[in-house]
Amino acid sequence: MKKKSTEKRNLVWSLSIVLLFAWAAPAQADGKKDRLTALPKAVGGALAGVTVGVPVNIGKSVKRMTFDMHDSISQNFSFSDEADIYSKCMAGLLAVPYGLVGGCIYGTIKGVEKGVIQGSEKPFSKESFSLE
């Protein structure tokens, strides 16, 4: 049993090395060494962008969606032109769960999207980490 797992591991490693050299061989023939490091940079940038970008986007989205919904509900609940304490409390009770759930979903989607796209195009940039 142990022999089969080591054989599989050796096969995977050898195939990986062969694929890496086959992929990098045209780059060395042209004299371009950037192609050799382009794929690892893109993959690393995308992984780092998703890892950092998702929590950042979730925080931004939760805050924005909660405040937007709070303003909208408090204006609808008030009986005058200005929002009173009753409308603010009711708006807070309804806006916080909406902002948490909606912001987590929207922030996760946008964080993954920005992390993968921007992380592979411009690795380790502010755009890939959703900091802009």
Backbone torsions as a table, in degrees:
resi	resn	phi	psi	omega
1	MET	NA	-42.1	-178.8
2	LYS	-69.2	-33.0	-178.7
3	LYS	-66.5	-37.2	179.8
4	LYS	-66.8	-39.5	-178.9
5	SER	-69.3	-36.0	177.4
6	THR	-71.6	-34.1	176.5
7	GLU	-65.0	-42.7	177.8
8	LYS	-63.2	-42.8	179.8
9	ARG	-63.2	-43.3	178.2
10	ASN	-64.6	-38.3	178.0
11	LEU	-64.6	-43.7	179.2
12	VAL	-63.9	-44.4	179.4
13	TRP	-62.7	-43.8	-178.4
14	SER	-67.7	-39.3	176.1
15	LEU	-64.8	-38.0	178.1
16	SER	-63.2	-44.0	-179.5
17	ILE	-66.5	-41.6	178.7
18	VAL	-63.4	-43.5	179.0
19	LEU	-64.6	-38.6	178.7
20	LEU	-64.3	-45.3	179.1
21	PHE	-68.3	-36.4	177.9
22	ALA	-66.9	-35.6	179.9
23	TRP	-73.3	-35.9	-176.5
24	ALA	-88.3	-14.5	-177.2
25	ALA	-60.6	-44.6	176.8
26	PRO	-62.9	-30.4	179.6
27	ALA	-68.1	-38.8	179.0
28	GLN	-73.5	-29.3	178.1
29	ALA	-69.0	-33.8	178.7
30	ASP	-81.6	-14.9	-176.6
31	GLY	89.2	6.2	179.7
32	LYS	-97.2	119.2	178.6
33	LYS	-96.4	-7.5	-179.8
34	ASP	-67.0	-31.6	-179.0
35	ARG	-65.4	-29.9	179.2
36	LEU	-65.9	-35.1	-178.3
37	THR	-100.9	-2.2	-176.6
38	ALA	-67.8	-46.4	-177.9
39	LEU	-65.8	-48.2	177.5
40	PRO	-62.5	-35.0	176.4
41	LYS	-64.5	-44.8	-178.7
42	ALA	-64.5	-42.9	179.8
43	VAL	-67.0	-45.0	177.8
44	GLY	-63.5	-40.7	178.4
45	GLY	-65.2	-39.6	178.6
46	ALA	-67.7	-42.8	178.4
47	LEU	-64.6	-43.4	178.3
48	ALA	-67.8	-37.8	178.5
49	GLY	-63.3	-40.5	178.2
50	VAL	-71.2	-41.5	-177.6
51	THR	-63.3	-42.4	-178.9
52	VAL	-89.3	-36.9	-172.9
53	GLY	-70.5	-33.2	-178.5
54	VAL	-64.8	-51.4	178.4
55	PRO	-63.9	-35.2	178.5
56	VAL	-64.8	-46.0	178.9
57	ASN	-66.6	-35.5	177.0
58	ILE	-63.1	-45.9	178.9
59	GLY	-60.7	-45.1	179.3
60	LYS	-64.3	-43.3	-176.4
61	SER	-69.3	-40.6	178.6
62	VAL	-61.8	-46.4	-179.5
63	LYS	-62.3	-49.5	-177.0
64	ARG	-63.9	-45.8	-177.5
65	MET	-68.2	-36.5	178.4
66	THR	-66.6	-46.8	-179.5
67	PHE	-66.8	-39.5	178.3
68	ASP	-63.5	-44.7	-179.9
69	MET	-68.9	-37.1	178.9
70	HIS	-62.5	-44.8	178.6
71	ASP	-63.6	-42.8	-178.7
72	SER	-64.8	-46.1	-178.0
73	ILE	-70.5	-40.8	-178.0
74	SER	-64.7	-32.6	176.1
75	GLN	-69.9	-35.0	-179.3
76	ASN	-77.2	-28.5	-179.0
77	PHE	-85.4	-18.9	-175.5
78	SER	-77.3	147.8	-179.7
79	PHE	-94.6	-4.9	178.5
80	SER	-127.6	-170.9	-179.4
81	ASP	-70.8	-34.0	178.6
82	GLU	-98.1	149.5	178.7
83	ALA	-76.8	130.9	177.8
84	ASP	-96.1	-176.9	-175.3
85	ILE	-66.9	-35.0	178.6
86	TYR	-62.0	-48.0	-178.0
87	SER	-67.8	-33.8	178.0
88	LYS	-68.8	-39.9	179.1
89	CYS	-67.5	-44.1	178.8
90	MET	-65.0	-39.5	178.2
91	ALA	-64.5	-39.7	178.0
92	GLY	-64.5	-39.5	179.1
93	LEU	-64.9	-32.0	-179.0
94	LEU	-92.4	-32.0	-173.6
95	ALA	-78.4	-33.2	-177.1
96	VAL	-64.6	-49.5	177.4
97	PRO	-63.3	-38.6	178.0
98	TYR	-61.3	-45.9	-179.2
99	GLY	-65.6	-38.3	-179.8
100	LEU	-67.0	-49.3	-177.3
101	VAL	-70.5	-51.6	-178.3
102	GLY	-64.1	-40.3	179.8
103	GLY	-67.2	-36.9	177.6
104	CYS	-65.8	-43.1	-179.4
105	ILE	-67.8	-50.3	-177.8
106	TYR	-65.3	-41.4	179.5
107	GLY	-65.5	-36.4	177.6
108	THR	-66.5	-44.6	-179.7
109	ILE	-63.8	-49.2	-178.6
110	LYS	-67.2	-36.5	179.2
111	GLY	-65.3	-42.1	177.7
112	VAL	-66.9	-43.3	-179.5
113	GLU	-61.2	-50.3	-179.9
114	LYS	-66.7	-39.6	-179.1
115	GLY	-62.6	-42.4	-178.1
116	VAL	-74.7	-48.4	-175.8
117	ILE	-69.7	-56.2	-177.8
118	GLN	-71.3	-32.4	179.3
119	GLY	-66.5	-31.8	178.5
120	SER	-85.0	-30.7	178.6
121	GLU	-79.5	-47.4	179.4
122	LYS	-127.7	82.8	-175.1
123	PRO	-61.1	139.3	174.1
124	PHE	60.5	36.2	176.9
125	SER	-103.0	170.7	178.8
126	LYS	-63.5	-35.3	179.7
127	GLU	-66.2	-36.5	-179.2
128	SER	-71.1	-27.9	177.8
129	PHE	-90.8	3.4	-179.8
130	SER	60.9	33.2	-179.5
131	LEU	-92.9	-6.1	178.4
132	GLU	-103.2	NA	NA
